[in-house]
Amino acid sequence: MSTTFHQIPREQPVTPLLDRAETPTGLRRLAESELETLADELRQELLYRVGQTGGHFGAGLGVIELTIALHYVFDTPDDRLVWDVGHQAYPHKILTGRRQRMSTLRQKDGLAAFPRRSESEYDTFGVGHSSTSISAALGMAIAARMQGSKRKSVAVIGDGALTAGMAFEALNHASHLKANMLVILNDNDMSISKNVGGLSNHLAKIFSSHTYANMREGSKKVLSRLPGAWELARKTEEHAKGMLVPGTLFEELGWNYIGPIDGHDLPTLLTTLRNMRELEGPQFLHVITTKGKGFAPAEADPIGYHAITKLEPINAPLTPKPLSGPKYSAVFGQWLCDMASEDPRLVGITPAMKEGSDLVAFSERFPERYFDVAIAEQHAVTLAAGLACDGAKPVVAIYSTFLQRAYDQLIHDVAVQNLDVLFAIDRAGLVGEDGPTHAGSFDLTYLRCIPGMLIMAPSDENEMRRMLTTGYLFKGPAAVRYPRGGGPNTPIEPALEPLEIGVGEVRRQGRKVALLVFGVQLQEALKVGDLLDATVVDMRFVKPLDESLLRELAARHDLLVTIEENSIMGGAGSAVSEFLAAENRVVPILHLGLPDRYVEHAKPAQMLSECGLDASGIEAAVRARLANLAS
């Protein structure tokens, strides 16, 4: 039985067993009787490490026992272990030779927040989105078959991630191929937010009857002494109960379903995994875990403890925090409630990001118009399309990186039909410590090439609110993209006033150089404008561009500089160059944005500095180009 802790350790815990198990080789030298104590030590270590660095929290605590069992039973790294997304991968990192580097987690040049192939031979796949682990593990199983290898492939997927369609595509294909692989469903009745939907309800049904549970456990004790009898009884029972028991769903898809078993019961986990390791064909193990297991506050509030910020040192001096405005997501959440009060047609849609996109208040005030579609980005977009077909006004709150997944639906289901859908795109640009798998670096590029799209990038909180209203009133697909975190604390006007479409705003009149800003780099650009006596323009609209303003700027400046927190290639700056070329206007232009490489995890300010998007970087780039023009 695992120990429950109530506080995060402030000092390195004493962990004699973990000291001997810093690699899977060392782990496998431990006696099986020592593993439950090891689990307690690993849980303490994880609490201490994440307390020092911040990061994903609850998911890792929930898979302590499973991680130990997998590395104990399977011959990793030769056997392939694929963690879906990787929110739960910190215990895996600790047990695979990276314990001493955990203090660098999510920091510049430190360990990544997720599995990364270049970081360790034990990281077999760097998953970026939910539900992809089964496909990757299937690919590995096929490769092993082609090579005549007996190595095993294991995919660990959560019940939240299982709601995404790709998982079922892979499950279907794997059964067709009779692939030798194991899928472990880590069922904690959680997603990033509270898990929702029919599948979640289906998985939960087995636990709804105490009588059934008692009968099952009692039968198990009796039949366990007879080889194969319990398994035969289980299968008979499941088919008799039809779809009540989760196993039927997966067995009808062609998988050998085992479970559900307690994911915190190490002896049962070890026995089950050993047995399943020897089986041929597609194997499916259903384990029940608790998100935040072993840390009382996280068990009580698994959503709140999905991730945490690092703890301040105990004796740290009190330093006043700089005044900051509301987060951009909070501005969206308030606007959504305000607009919903004005227009009964409005519906809000999120793919499992209620808390992250700040839809909590809306979900409580307008429950009949709130739709959490679980982790299902493609479905979120096409659901919005269907609503728009019949007179509703859907607003899809979605992270930039996850909208990439629904690009096809955005084109074919919304844009081609010119449907009236507003996309509120959160976490645009660089997102900091989560790194390139979660960055929203490309949305301006792939959105602006879609005919009919209205695309806006706010520079502050009030402008964002007005853009949301503008997009809402626009007849057709519209997008407002905004970054993580807060803005410059610009006063917010309570009215629901739109902007004039396609009209930018000159924020500073200068000479020779014009800085054309698409988004939140405006404040940095204004600093540079003062230093260089440059014109500074809040472009506001990526599509349509303010063409008359561009003509004017090109006519009276020696250099145009475009600034955006998006890939330079194909981004807003490219749109400016394309317009000038089409008009045959020859004017020097400098594009500043994200480079043609993946920007590694670090503090957001560090990442922006590395990309030259802070004030000093913008100033240096402009001065260099001016010097080049003068030579």
C-alpha positions in Angstrom: 0.0 0.0 0.0 1.5 3.3 -1.1 2.1 6.1 1.4 0.1 9.3 1.2 2.2 12.5 1.6 0.8 15.8 2.6 3.6 18.2 1.9 6.1 18.7 -0.9 9.6 18.1 0.6 11.9 21.1 0.7 15.0 19.1 1.1 16.3 16.1 -0.9 14.6 13.0 0.6 16.6 10.0 1.8 16.1 7.3 -0.8 18.4 4.3 -0.4 16.6 2.1 -2.8 16.2 4.7 -5.5 19.9 5.4 -5.2 20.4 1.8 -6.4 17.8 2.1 -9.1 18.8 5.2 -11.1 18.7 3.1 -14.3 16.4 0.2 -15.3 19.4 -2.1 -15.0 19.8 -1.2 -11.4 16.0 -1.4 -10.9 16.0 -5.0 -12.1 18.6 -5.9 -9.5 16.2 -5.1 -6.7 14.1 -7.8 -5.1 10.4 -7.7 -6.0 9.7 -7.3 -2.3 11.6 -4.0 -2.3 9.6 -2.4 -5.1 6.7 -1.0 -3.0 9.2 0.8 -0.8 10.9 2.0 -3.9 7.5 3.4 -5.1 7.3 5.5 -1.9 10.8 6.8 -2.4 10.2 7.6 -6.1 7.0 9.5 -5.2 8.9 11.6 -2.6 11.7 12.2 -5.2 9.1 13.4 -7.8 7.4 15.7 -5.3 10.8 17.2 -4.3 12.0 17.6 -7.9 8.8 19.2 -9.3 8.6 21.4 -6.2 12.0 22.7 -7.3 11.3 23.2 -11.0 7.6 23.3 -11.5 5.9 21.4 -14.2 3.4 18.6 -14.8 2.5 17.1 -11.5 -0.5 14.9 -11.0 -0.1 12.6 -14.0 3.4 11.5 -12.9 2.3 10.8 -9.4 -0.4 8.6 -10.8 1.9 6.3 -12.7 4.7 5.7 -10.2 3.9 2.0 -9.7 3.2 1.5 -13.4 6.5 3.1 -14.4 8.4 0.9 -12.0 6.6 -2.2 -13.2 7.2 -1.5 -16.9 10.9 -1.0 -16.5 11.1 -4.0 -14.2 9.3 -6.4 -16.5 10.3 -5.1 -19.9 13.9 -5.0 -21.3 14.0 -1.3 -21.9 15.4 0.4 -23.9 15.4 -2.6 -26.3 11.7 -3.0 -25.7 10.0 0.2 -26.8 8.0 2.2 -24.3 5.9 5.1 -25.7 4.2 7.5 -23.3 1.3 9.4 -24.8 2.0 13.2 -24.7 4.4 12.7 -21.8 2.7 14.6 -19.0 3.3 11.5 -16.9 7.0 10.9 -18.0 8.9 12.4 -15.1 9.1 9.2 -13.1 10.3 7.5 -16.3 13.1 10.2 -16.6 14.1 9.7 -13.0 14.5 5.9 -13.5 16.4 6.2 -16.8 19.6 7.8 -15.7 18.4 11.5 -15.5 17.7 11.8 -11.9 20.6 14.2 -11.2 19.5 16.4 -14.1 15.9 16.8 -13.0 16.8 20.1 -11.4 17.2 21.4 -15.0 13.8 20.3 -16.1 12.0 22.7 -18.4 14.9 25.2 -18.2 17.1 26.5 -21.0 19.5 23.7 -22.0 18.0 21.4 -19.4 15.8 18.3 -19.6 12.7 18.6 -21.8 9.2 18.5 -20.2 8.3 15.5 -22.4 10.1 12.5 -23.8 12.6 13.4 -26.4 14.5 10.9 -28.6 17.7 13.0 -28.6 17.7 13.1 -24.8 17.8 9.4 -24.0 17.7 6.0 -25.6 14.9 5.3 -23.3 12.7 8.0 -24.9 11.6 6.1 -27.9 9.1 8.7 -29.2 8.6 12.4 -28.6 4.8 12.7 -28.6 3.4 16.1 -29.3 -0.4 15.5 -29.3 -2.7 13.2 -27.4 -3.7 9.8 -28.8 -0.6 9.3 -31.0 1.3 6.7 -28.9 -0.6 3.7 -30.2 0.2 4.6 -33.8 3.9 5.1 -33.0 4.1 1.8 -31.0 2.3 0.0 -33.9 4.9 1.4 -36.3 7.7 0.1 -34.0 6.0 -3.4 -33.8 5.8 -3.6 -37.6 9.5 -2.6 -37.9 10.4 -5.3 -35.3 8.4 -7.9 -37.4 10.2 -6.8 -40.6 13.6 -7.1 -38.8 12.8 -10.5 -37.3 13.2 -9.0 -33.8 11.4 -10.2 -30.7 11.5 -6.8 -29.0 8.2 -5.6 -27.6 6.3 -2.3 -28.2 4.3 -0.8 -25.4 2.0 2.3 -25.7 0.7 4.0 -22.5 -2.4 6.1 -23.2 -4.8 7.9 -20.8 -8.6 7.7 -20.9 -8.6 11.4 -21.8 -6.3 10.9 -24.8 -8.3 7.8 -25.9 -11.2 10.2 -26.7 -9.1 11.5 -29.7 -9.9 9.8 -33.0 -6.4 8.7 -33.9 -6.2 6.2 -31.1 -9.1 4.2 -32.6 -7.6 4.4 -36.0 -4.5 2.8 -34.6 -6.4 0.2 -32.6 -8.4 -0.8 -35.7 -5.2 -1.1 -37.8 -3.2 -3.0 -35.2 -5.9 -5.7 -34.8 -6.0 -6.1 -38.6 -2.3 -6.7 -38.6 -2.3 -8.9 -35.5 0.6 -6.8 -34.3 2.6 -8.0 -31.3 2.2 -5.0 -29.1 0.7 -4.0 -25.7 -1.5 -1.0 -25.2 -1.9 0.1 -21.5 -5.0 2.2 -20.8 -4.1 4.4 -17.8 -7.7 5.1 -16.7 -7.8 7.9 -14.1 -11.2 9.3 -15.1 -9.3 12.5 -16.0 -8.2 14.5 -18.9 -6.4 17.8 -18.6 -9.7 18.8 -17.3 -12.4 16.5 -16.0 -12.9 13.8 -18.6 -16.2 13.8 -20.5 -18.2 11.8 -23.0 -19.7 8.5 -23.7 -16.4 6.6 -23.6 -15.6 8.0 -20.2 -19.0 6.9 -19.0 -18.6 3.5 -20.5 -15.3 2.9 -18.8 -16.8 4.0 -15.5 -19.8 1.7 -15.6 -17.9 -1.3 -14.3 -17.4 0.5 -11.0 -20.9 1.7 -10.6 -22.2 -1.5 -9.0 -20.7 -2.5 -5.6 -22.6 -5.8 -5.8 -20.9 -6.5 -9.1 -17.5 -5.5 -7.9 -17.8 -7.7 -4.8 -19.0 -10.6 -6.9 -16.2 -10.2 -9.3 -13.5 -10.1 -6.6 -15.0 -13.0 -4.8 -15.1 -15.1 -7.9 -11.6 -14.1 -8.7 -10.3 -15.6 -5.4 -12.1 -18.9 -6.0 -11.2 -19.3 -9.6 -7.6 -18.1 -9.4 -6.5 -21.5 -8.3 -7.7 -23.1 -11.5 -5.5 -22.3 -14.5 -7.5 -20.4 -17.1 -10.7 -20.6 -15.2 -10.9 -17.1 -14.1 -10.1 -15.8 -17.6 -12.8 -18.0 -19.1 -15.3 -16.8 -16.5 -14.4 -13.2 -17.1 -14.9 -13.5 -20.9 -18.2 -15.3 -20.4 -19.4 -12.7 -18.0 -18.4 -9.8 -20.2 -20.2 -11.1 -23.2 -23.3 -11.8 -21.1 -23.2 -8.2 -19.9 -22.7 -6.9 -23.4 -21.4 -3.4 -23.5 -21.6 -2.9 -19.8 -18.1 -4.2 -19.3 -15.3 -2.2 -21.0 -13.5 -5.3 -22.2 -16.2 -6.0 -24.8 -15.6 -2.8 -26.7 -11.9 -3.5 -27.1 -12.3 -7.2 -27.7 -14.8 -6.6 -30.5 -12.0 -4.4 -32.0 -9.7 -7.5 -32.0 -7.7 -7.0 -28.9 -7.1 -9.3 -26.0 -8.5 -7.3 -23.1 -7.2 -7.8 -19.6 -8.5 -5.8 -16.6 -9.4 -3.5 -15.2 -6.7 -3.9 -12.5 -5.5 -1.6 -9.8 -2.6 0.5 -11.2 -1.2 1.1 -7.7 -1.1 -2.6 -6.8 2.5 -3.5 -7.7 2.4 -7.2 -7.3 -0.7 -7.5 -9.5 0.9 -5.2 -12.1 4.1 -7.2 -12.2 2.3 -10.5 -12.5 0.0 -9.3 -15.2 2.7 -7.6 -17.3 4.9 -10.7 -17.1 2.0 -12.8 -18.4 1.1 -10.4 -21.1 4.7 -10.0 -22.3 4.6 -13.6 -23.4 1.4 -13.3 -25.4 1.2 -12.9 -29.1 -0.9 -10.4 -31.0 -2.6 -7.2 -29.9 -2.8 -7.0 -26.1 -4.8 -4.4 -24.1 -4.3 -3.8 -20.4 -6.8 -1.6 -18.5 -5.3 -0.2 -15.3 -7.1 2.1 -12.9 -5.0 4.9 -11.3 -5.6 8.0 -9.4 -4.2 11.3 -10.8 -2.1 12.8 -8.0 -1.8 9.5 -6.2 0.1 9.6 -2.9 -0.1 13.4 -2.5 -3.3 14.3 -0.6 -3.9 17.8 -2.0 -3.5 16.5 -5.6 -5.8 13.6 -5.0 -8.4 16.1 -3.8 -7.9 18.5 -6.6 -6.4 16.7 -9.7 -7.3 19.6 -12.0 -5.6 22.2 -9.9 -2.6 20.0 -9.5 -2.3 19.0 -13.2 0.8 21.3 -13.2 2.4 23.5 -10.6 4.8 26.4 -10.5 8.0 25.9 -8.5 8.0 26.6 -4.8 9.6 29.7 -3.5 12.5 29.1 -1.1 11.4 29.0 2.5 13.5 32.0 3.6 13.3 33.9 0.3 12.9 37.7 0.8 9.6 39.1 -0.1 9.8 41.0 -3.4 6.9 43.0 -4.8 5.6 41.5 -8.0 5.2 43.9 -10.9 1.6 45.0 -11.6 0.2 43.0 -14.5 -3.1 42.9 -16.2 -5.4 39.9 -16.6 -4.3 37.0 -18.6 -5.4 37.0 -22.2 -7.4 33.9 -21.6 -9.2 35.7 -18.8 -10.1 38.5 -21.2 -11.5 35.9 -23.5 -13.5 34.3 -20.8 -15.1 37.5 -19.7 -15.8 38.6 -23.3 -17.5 35.2 -23.9 -19.9 35.7 -21.0 -20.6 39.2 -22.0 -21.3 38.3 -25.6 -23.4 35.3 -24.6 -25.6 37.6 -22.5 -26.2 39.8 -25.6 -26.7 37.0 -28.2 -28.5 33.8 -27.4 -27.1 32.1 -30.5 -23.6 32.0 -29.0 -22.2 28.6 -28.1 -18.7 27.9 -26.6 -16.7 24.8 -27.6 -13.5 23.5 -26.1 -11.4 20.4 -26.6 -10.9 19.6 -22.9 -9.3 23.0 -22.1 -12.0 24.5 -19.9 -9.6 25.8 -17.2 -6.8 26.7 -19.6 -9.0 28.7 -22.0 -10.9 30.2 -19.0 -14.3 28.8 -19.8 -15.2 28.0 -16.2 -17.5 31.0 -15.7 -19.1 30.5 -19.0 -19.7 26.8 -18.4 -21.4 27.7 -15.1 -23.5 30.6 -16.3 -24.5 29.1 -19.7 -24.3 25.3 -19.3 -26.7 24.6 -22.1 -24.5 26.5 -24.5 -21.2 25.1 -23.3 -19.7 22.0 -25.1 -16.5 20.2 -23.9 -15.9 17.7 -26.6 -13.0 16.0 -24.8 -9.6 15.7 -26.5 -11.0 15.8 -30.0 -9.8 18.8 -32.0 -11.1 17.7 -35.3 -14.5 17.0 -33.9 -14.5 20.4 -32.1 -14.1 22.2 -35.4 -16.6 20.2 -37.4 -19.1 20.4 -34.5 -18.9 24.1 -34.8 -19.4 23.9 -38.6 -22.6 21.9 -38.1 -23.9 24.4 -35.5 -23.1 27.3 -37.8 -25.1 25.6 -40.6 -28.3 25.8 -38.6 -28.2 29.3 -37.1 -26.0 29.0 -34.1 -22.8 31.2 -33.6 -20.1 28.9 -32.4 -16.9 30.2 -30.7 -14.1 27.5 -30.6 -11.6 28.1 -27.9 -8.5 26.2 -28.9 -4.8 26.2 -28.3 -2.7 27.2 -31.4 -0.7 24.0 -31.4 -3.9 21.8 -31.2 -5.6 23.7 -34.0 -2.9 22.3 -36.2 -4.5 18.9 -35.7 -7.8 20.2 -37.1 -6.4 22.1 -40.1 -8.2 19.8 -42.5 -11.5 20.4 -40.8 -10.8 24.1 -40.7 -10.4 24.1 -44.5 -13.0 21.7 -45.7 -15.7 21.8 -43.1 -15.6 25.6 -42.2 -13.8 27.7 -44.7 -14.8 26.1 -48.0 -18.4 26.5 -46.9 -17.8 30.0 -45.6 -19.4 29.1 -42.3 -19.8 31.6 -39.5 -17.3 30.3 -36.9 -15.0 32.3 -34.6 -11.7 30.7 -33.4 -10.2 32.1 -30.2 -6.7 30.8 -30.5 -4.8 30.7 -27.3 -1.1 29.9 -26.5 0.0 31.4 -29.8 3.7 31.9 -30.4 6.3 30.5 -28.0 4.9 29.0 -24.9 8.0 28.7 -22.8 9.0 25.7 -20.7 6.8 23.1 -22.6 9.0 23.7 -25.6 8.4 23.1 -29.4 5.9 20.3 -29.1 3.4 22.7 -27.6 4.4 26.0 -29.3 2.0 27.8 -31.5 4.5 29.0 -34.0 2.8 28.5 -37.3 -0.9 29.5 -37.1 -0.5 32.8 -39.0 1.3 30.9 -41.7 -1.3 28.2 -42.2 -4.3 30.4 -41.5 -3.6 33.2 -43.9 -3.4 31.0 -46.9 -7.0 29.9 -46.4 -9.3 32.0 -48.6 -12.0 34.0 -46.8 -10.3 33.9 -43.3 -10.3 37.0 -41.2 -7.2 36.9 -39.0 -6.4 39.3 -36.2 -3.4 39.6 -33.7 -4.1 41.9 -30.7 -1.3 43.9 -29.1 -3.1 44.4 -25.7 -6.1 43.3 -23.7 -8.6 45.9 -24.8 -7.7 45.4 -28.5 -8.2 41.6 -28.0 -11.7 42.2 -26.6 -12.6 44.4 -29.6 -11.1 41.9 -32.0 -13.2 39.1 -30.5 -16.3 41.2 -31.1 -15.1 42.0 -34.6 -14.6 38.3 -35.4 -17.9 37.4 -33.8 -19.9 39.9 -36.0 -18.0 38.9 -39.1 -20.0 36.7 -41.5 -17.6 33.9 -42.2 -14.6 32.2 -40.5 -12.6 34.4 -38.3 -9.6 34.0 -35.9 -8.2 35.9 -33.0 -4.8 34.6 -31.9 -3.2 35.6 -28.6 -0.4 34.4 -26.5 -0.1 32.7 -23.1 0.1 34.9 -20.1 -0.8 38.6 -19.5 -0.5 41.8 -21.4 0.6 45.4 -20.7 -2.5 46.0 -18.4 -4.3 48.3 -20.9 -7.7 49.4 -19.5 -10.5 47.4 -20.9 -13.6 49.0 -22.3 -16.7 47.1 -21.2 -18.6 47.8 -24.4 -18.7 45.2 -27.2 -17.4 47.5 -29.9 -15.8 46.0 -33.0 -12.8 47.4 -34.9 -13.0 48.5 -38.5 -11.9 45.5 -40.5 -8.5 45.8 -42.2 -7.5 49.0 -40.6 -4.2 49.3 -38.7 -3.2 52.1 -36.3 -0.1 54.3 -36.2 1.1 54.3 -32.6 4.2 56.5 -33.2 5.2 58.8 -36.0 8.9 58.7 -36.9 11.3 58.9 -39.7 13.1 56.5 -42.1 12.1 53.3 -40.4 8.6 51.9 -39.9 8.1 49.0 -37.5 5.0 47.0 -38.5 3.9 44.9 -35.5 1.4 42.0 -35.7 0.6 41.2 -32.1 2.0 41.6 -28.6 5.5 42.7 -29.6 4.1 46.2 -29.9 5.3 47.3 -26.5 8.9 46.3 -27.3 8.6 47.9 -30.7 7.5 51.2 -29.1 10.7 51.2 -27.0 12.8 50.7 -30.1 10.7 53.4 -31.9 11.8 55.9 -29.2 15.4 54.9 -29.5 15.5 55.1 -33.3 12.8 57.7 -33.9 11.0 55.1 -35.9 7.3 54.9 -36.9 5.5 52.2 -35.0 2.4 50.7 -36.4 -0.1 48.3 -34.8 -1.1 46.4 -37.9 -3.9 44.5 -36.0 -5.1 42.6 -39.1 -3.0 39.8 -40.7 -5.8 39.3 -43.2 -7.0 41.5 -44.8 -4.0 43.8 -44.6 -4.4 47.5 -44.3 -3.2 48.1 -47.9 -3.7 51.8 -48.0 -1.6 52.2 -44.9 1.1 50.0 -46.4 1.2 52.1 -49.5 1.7 55.2 -47.4 4.4 53.7 -45.2 6.3 52.3 -48.2 6.2 55.8 -49.8 7.8 57.7 -46.9 10.2 55.3 -45.2 13.6 53.9 -46.2 13.0 50.6 -44.4 9.9 48.5 -43.4 10.4 46.1 -40.5 7.7 43.4 -39.9 7.5 41.9 -36.4 5.5 38.8 -35.3 5.7 35.9 -32.9 5.2 33.4 -35.7 7.3 31.6 -38.2 8.9 34.1 -40.6 8.3 31.7 -43.4 4.8 32.4 -44.8 3.8 34.6 -41.9 2.3 38.1 -41.6 5.6 39.6 -42.8 5.4 37.5 -45.9 2.0 38.9 -46.6 3.4 42.4 -46.5 6.2 41.4 -49.0 3.7 39.7 -51.3 1.5 42.9 -51.3 4.5 45.2 -52.1 5.7 42.9 -54.8 2.2 42.7 -56.4 2.1 46.6 -56.4 5.6 46.7 -57.8 6.7 48.8 -54.8 10.5 48.5 -54.3 11.3 49.2 -50.6 13.8 47.5 -48.3 12.1 45.2 -45.9 13.3 43.3 -42.8 11.3 40.3 -41.5 11.6 39.6 -37.7 9.9 36.5 -36.3 10.6 33.0 -35.3 13.5 31.3 -37.1 13.3 28.2 -39.3 14.2 25.9 -36.5 12.5 24.6 -33.3 13.1 26.9 -30.4 13.9 24.8 -27.4 12.2 25.2 -24.0 13.2 28.0 -21.7 11.5 30.9 -20.0 9.4 32.8 -22.5 11.6 35.9 -22.1 14.7 33.9 -22.8 13.1 32.4 -25.9 12.0 35.8 -27.2 15.5 37.1 -26.6 17.1 34.2 -28.4 14.8 34.9 -31.4 15.6 38.6 -31.4 12.0 39.6 -30.5 12.8 41.6 -27.4 13.6 45.3 -27.6 17.3 44.9 -27.7 17.0 42.2 -30.4 14.7 44.3 -32.6 17.0 47.4 -32.2 20.1 45.4 -33.1 18.5 43.9 -36.2 17.2 47.2 -37.4 20.6 49.0 -36.8 22.4 46.2 -38.7 20.1 46.5 -41.7 20.4 50.3 -41.7 24.2 49.9 -41.7 23.9 47.4 -44.6 21.8 49.8 -46.6 24.2 52.7 -46.0 27.2 50.7 -47.1 
